[in-house]
Amino acid sequence: MNASRKSHFTNAKRHLAAGILAQARRDLRRFHGATRRVERELYRDAHDWVVSESCRWPFSFRNVCELLNLSPENVRAEVFRDVSLGAFHYWSRRFGTAFRQTHLSLRQAAVSVRSRDAAEIATLAHGLR
């Protein structure tokens, strides 16, 4: 297999692994406390997958974490913390994180623009001397 095809295959595996992990997180959040049998089974399947230590299946929880360079223990803790928060607190926390990241990005952009403007002013001032 040539290098570009191997890279594409590896990226596809990572996308699939990320999708599997995201689906498990959604199922755990959505079906936590479910009363319908089918929903309880979806929750139980996701829960069993996350707590499993098995590496037999190529997309077992541990193998997915390894493929995504994530610590299984940290991912487990985060997943179950999200489940215990409930929907309102979960989305509030997610929104707060997104807001902070956006705020930091905007602050960095503003600092970058000010630095560039200061450099241009210094260059112009130096040329006037």
Beta strands, then each sheet from edge to edge (+ up, - down):
end
